[in-house]
């Protein structure tokens, strides 16, 4: 528990929540909610049910890798089966928390890739569409995927580059929407596809209060067969 007082990245186990048991390299000064399963906790019920049914995940906007390795842990059923995880983080070199655990024995059954580009509406030197990344990996064809998007306001651009993936109902989506004004634009994509979804806000955690954010955010989560 003394590691939780550190102000530099430490090897930690997630103690509670849907990612419980996952081994990560996190800075405790900024990650206590993650360790105790309280980070974006309004998604916990969905995370416990949907990811374990998937064979691969795209973590678009991976940042320090909390979702990258949390999803690897969930999808692989705690490293009992192999899965594919693709993390998109253009500044990956800045985050040892993201790059360090990649080859740990904890994730030895999984193939974890880090794409050092932005995900967007088209392919160029700094940007790639997630349709392109999927198409370049034929071993993913026929598998069920989870697409997590957290790109600080560029959600619609990422979705423009995912036209083919969006057509497949076997893929579920969790999208952080940065600001209330973007909800109609993101929701419209799934309304036009006749895909059931929910919009979740991020209410304050009892005794801890709200997470510190510069902009109030929401999450769109699609409802697969598990919720129908």
Order of alpha helices (4+ residues) and beta strands (2+ residues): beta-beta-alpha-alpha-beta-alpha-beta-alpha-beta-beta-beta-alpha-beta-alpha-alpha-beta-alpha-beta-beta
